[in-house]
Amino acid sequence: MQAAPPPRYPVTDRVREALAVTLRGCEELIPQDDWVAKLARSEATGVALRIKLGLDPTAPDIHLGHTVVLNKMRQLQDLGHTVIFLIGDFTSLIGDPSGRNSTRPPLTREQIEANAQTYYRQAAMVLDPARTEIRYNSEWGDALGSRGMIQLAARYTVARMMERNDFHERFKAGTPISVHEFLYPLMQGYDSVALKSDLELGGTDQKFNLLVGRHLQAEYGQDPQCILTMPLLEGLDGVEKMSKSKNNYVGISEDANTMFAKVLSISDTLMWRWYTLLSFRSLAEIEALRAEVQAGRNPKDAKVALAREITTRFHSAAAADAAEQDFALRSRGGVPEDIPELNLPLGEGGAAVGIGALLKLAGLAASSGEGHRLIDGGGVRVDATVISDRGLKLGAGTYVLQVGKRKFARVTLAG
């Protein structure tokens, strides 16, 4: 007797809205009809979908390029679904060969543990920790054992494995392919079986591995997951994908001033792609902002808003304010617009005024002696030049005096 087909649930406006959130900025959704059916089932039954992202802790730091998929996870998390942040401590022992033309050296257990300690702490700057399930694939990877690994390998063919571009190209070129590299996509796919994943996210370079998971779930009698691939984010140069090795990255652990300035350095064209992939603003808000720029608004205003949003997310609103002020200060040569302006007399007979005394008169030091100590510490500038000579005397003219980073005065000396 043939099994009854699964029930069909209505596609409501909320389902359509969830689909729009899913599709925002994505490269591919495979297959879209299945995902709509899963969303409709979740809406009708109130059972959250299980959404998986696996990351191998191959390096301890995350940059904005890594957060493209994390942002998508957060958007889906905000729809009420269960987000699974999977740390690939088992698969890291194999080494992911995706997109590589040589065998990738596996990490040691010590390297994996050290990197994993910082991975989630950084990812939690994007995800909601209270609604995130953290898992390690060593939970089931270690338990498989040699017998389980052989049984798993029997569920996928060598011919299918060789369809992968990097394996195919290496085979044609006569470049060695180690047998253990075939185990990587198998184990990544088995992660989806172990977690009963409804949707798996990844970069475009992970598409084959994600499809293996879909195949294996069907092999194990599960409803196959859908696949959502996100594009690789272009770095600061607007050409190459963001990468530390190319020095075109924005690290999410960088200080606020550096982060703010780096975002402002991108081109006006790249800015809109970053808005789509990195901003939590709605697409309607972004399009309204783009229309204002096309109508004549300075594109720098939009770029500042993006820099503020990203800096606030990884630091705070106060840090973003300070970073914006710091950038404005440096872009004006380091001098604020609204500094005090003072007219002071020269010495008797039009004599020049000593720098220590001048700092006191300008209210930048409590006494001449304190002014001298500030000079000794390298904290005094005159017209942007650091002063090291306590005996400096200034004659008639206008000077910008600076003490530390924040204290300024424009002083005019006249007889």
N, C-alpha and C positions, 0 to 999 in steps of 0.2 A: 504493500500500500504506500503510495507516494505521500511524502510529508506535506503538510499544509504550508502554503507560502506565508512568509512573515507578514504581520499586519501592516497596512499602509496608514500612516498618520498624516493629518492635514498640514499643508505648508502655510503657516500663518505669517502675518506681517513681522512678528518677532523672529521667525525663522529666516525670513528674507533679510531682515536687518543683520542677523548673525552671519549670514552668508556674505553680506557686503563687508562686514568687519573682517571675515576670514580672507576675502579676496584682496583687500587693500594692500597694494604693493607687492603681492606675491608673484612668483614666476609661474608656478603650475599648481593646480589642485586636482589630484587624481584619485578616483573619478569624482567629478563634482556632483553628479546625481546621487551617488552613495552618501556623500557628506550631507547633502540636503536631507536625505532620508534619516540619517543619524540625528541631525539637528531636530527634525520633526519628532522623532521618537523621544528624544530628551525633553522637548517642550511638552509633549503630551503626557509623559510618565513622571516627569520631575526627577529623573535619574541623570546625574551629571555625566558627561562624556569624559573619557580618560585620554588626555593629551600629553604626549611624550616628547621630550627633547633629550637626546643623549649627547654628552660632551666628554671626550677623553681629556683628562688633565695633563695635556702634553706640555703646557707652559703655565706659570703661575699667574699671569696677568691677562686681563680681558680689555679689549679696546672697543670702540664704538661699532666696529664692523661685526663683532661677536653679538652685540646687543640687538641686531636686526631681528634675529629669531626670538630673542628674549622679549623684545617689545611685542611681537605677535603673540607669544605665550601670555603676556600680561593682558593683552586685549581679549583673548579667549577666556582667560581666568576671570576677567571682569564680567563676562557673560554668565558666570556661575559654574564653569566646568572645572574639572580636577586637573591640575597641572602636575606632571611628574618630571622632576629634574633628576635625570639619571646620570650619575657619575660613572664613567666607564673604567673603573679600576681594573676589571678583568680584561677587557678588550685592549687596554693600553699595554698590557703585557705582550700582545700580538703585534700591535702597530698597524695603523690604518694605511693601506696602500693607495687610497683614493687620489687620483690625479698625479701620481708619482711615477717616474720612469725607472725607479730602482727600489730595492727592498728598504723599507723604513725600519731603522733600528728600534727595537722595543725598549720601553723605559724600565728602569729597575723599580722594585717595590718601594724603595725609599723615595725615589723621585716622584712616583705616583702619589704617595701619601702626602708629601710636602706640597705638591701642586694642588691636590684636592682640598687641602685645608683652606686655601684662599679662594678657590673657585666659587663655592656657593656664597661665601661672604660678599663677593663682588656681584654675583648674579642677583642676590637679594636686594641690590640697589634698584633693580627693575621689577622683579617679581614681588608679589605679596607673600612674605614668609609664612603668614598664618594660614594661607590657602595653597601651600606648595608641599607636595609629597617628595621627599628626598630619598632616592634609592641608589644602591651600588650594585652593578651587575655581577660582582663576585658572589652575591647571595645565591644565584642559581648557576653561575658559571663554574664555581668551584665544586658545586654539588653534582654537576653532570657526570664528572669522571670520564675515564676513557671509553667505557661502554656507551654512555650517553652521547659522547662526542661522535662516535662511529654511527650511532643511530641517527643523529642529527645530520651528519654528512650524507647519509643515504637518501635524504629528502631533497637533494638538489643535484643537478647534473653538471659535469665538467663543461659540456657544451654551452649551457646557460651561463656559467661562470665566465667563460671565455668571450661572451658577448660584451663584457665590460670593456670600455675603450682602452683603459690603461693596461689591462692584462693583454688585450688583443694587440696593441701596439708594441708592447714589450716582447710578446711572443714572436711577432713578425721581425723585430729587430734583433732577435737572438739574445735579448737581455734576460738574465736569469729571473725566474719567478719561483719563490720558495713555496712549498706546499702549505706552510702555516698561514700564508697570506690569504688563501681561500677560506680559512677559518674565520677571518675578520667579518666579512659580510654575513656569514652564517650565524655568528654569535650576535651581531647587531640585530639581525632578523629575529633570533630567538629571544632577545630582550622584549620584543613586541609580544611574543607568545606568553612569556612569563608575566608581563604586566597587563595583558589583555587590553592593549592599546586600541583606541578608536581612531586616533589621528597621530601621525608622527611628523615632526617638523625637521627641516634640515636645509643646508645650503644646496645650491644647484649641483655642487660637486658630489653630493651624497645621494643623488636620485637612485642609482643602482642599488645601494645598500638598503634604502627605504623600501624599494620594490621587493627585495628578498624577504623582508619582514612580512609584507603582505602575502607573499607566496607561502611562507612557512605557517602563518596563521591559518590559512585554508587547509594546509596539510594536517594541522593539529585540530581541525574541526571548529575553528573560531571564525567569527565574522571578521573578514579582513579589514585591516586599518585603511584609512585614507591617507594620502600623502600630500603634504604642503611644502613646496620648496620656495625658499626666499632667495632673492638675488644677492650676489656678493657686493658689498658696499664699496664704491670708489673712495679712495683716500683723499687727502688734502690736495693732491695734484689733479684730481678729477679724471685720471686716466687709469692708473693701476688700482687693483683691489687694495683695500686698507691692510697694511702689513707693517709690523715693526721692522722687518728686514729692509723694507723700502723707505722707512722713516717718513711715512705719510699718514701716520695714525694719530688718534686722540685716545689716550689711555684713560679709562674711567677712574683710575686712582691718581691721576695727575692733579696737581694743585689747581684751585679754581681759576686763578689768573691765567695760567697756561692754557687750560681748557677753553676758557672764554675767548682768548686771543686766537687760538687755533681755529675755532669754529668761524670766527669772523674773517679768517684768511681765505676761506673757500670762495670759488667763483659764484657769481650771481646765478648761473645756470645750474651748477651742482647743488646750490642751496635748496632748490625745489625738490630734488630727488631726496635729499637728506630730510626735508620736511615730511615727505611721504613715508619714509622708512624709519625715521627716528622720533618724530614728534608724536605726542599724544593728542594733539589738536584734531578735531574732526576734519574730514576732507572738505566739507562745506566751508569751514573757517579758513583752511589753507587756500581754497580757490578764491574766496573773498579777498584775502590778503594779496594773492597774485594779481587779481583784477585791479586792486589799488595801485600796485607797482606799475602795471601796464598803463594805468591812467596818469602816471606821472609821479607817484610817491617814490621817494628815495629807496632803492632796494636795500640800502644799508639798514633801514629801520626794520625790515623783515629779518635781516640776518642777525641783528642785535636781539630781536625777540627769540629767535631760534637758539642763539648762544645763551641767553638767559634761561630758557627752558631746560636745556641740557645741563647747564652748570647747576641750576637749582636741584635737578633730579639727583645728581651725584654728590652734591655738597649741601647747599641750603639757599633760601632766598636771600639771606643776608650776605652770604659769600658771593652770590651772583651780583648783588648791588655793588659790593666792594670791587669785584673784578671789572664791572663796567666802568666804575670810576677810575680804576687803575689804568684801564685801556685808554679812556678818554684823556687822562693825564699824560700818558706816554705819547699819544698821538698829537698832543699839543706841545711836544718837546719837554714834557714834564712839568709844565707850569699851569696850575688851575686858572680859570677865568676870573674868579671873584676873590683874588687875594687882596689884603689890605694895602692901601697906597698912602705913603707918608712923605711929607716934605720936612726935611731936617736941615738945620744950619751947619755950615762948615765950622771948623775951629776958629779960634781967634786969629784975625788977620787973613781969613780965607784958608787956614791950614787944613790939610787932609785929616780925616777922622780914622782912628785905629779900628780894626775890624772887631775887636772884643767889645769896645765901647759902643760901636754901631749896632751890634747884635742886641746889646742891652737897651739902647734907645728905641730900637724897632720892636721891642717886646718879644724877641726870640730867645733871650737868655735872661736869667734873673740877675746876672752881674757880669762884669767884664771877665772875671775869673772863670765863671761857668762857660762863657763864650770861648775862652782859650781852651778849656778842657774839651769842649765839643769839637773844636778844631783839631786837637790832638787825636781824637777818636775818628777823624775822617768824616764827621757828620755835618760839615758846613760847606755850602756851595755859594759862589757868587757868579751869577749869569751862567749857571749849569756847570761851572768848573769847581772841582773840589779844591778847597783851600787847606794848605798844610803849614803856612807861615803865620805864626801868631802876630808878627810885626807888620803885617800888611796894613797899609793905610789907603783910604779911598778919597779922591778929590772930587771936584764938582762933576755931577752927572747923575744918571738914573741907573739903579742896579736892582736886580732881582736877587734877594737873599733867601737862602733855603737852609733849614735845619732839620735833619732827618728826612723822612718821606713826606710829611704832611704839613710842616710849618713853613709858611712863605710870607714875604713882604716885598713890595716894590717901593724902594726908597729913592727919593730925589734929594741930592745934597746941593745946596746953593749958598752963596755968600750973603 
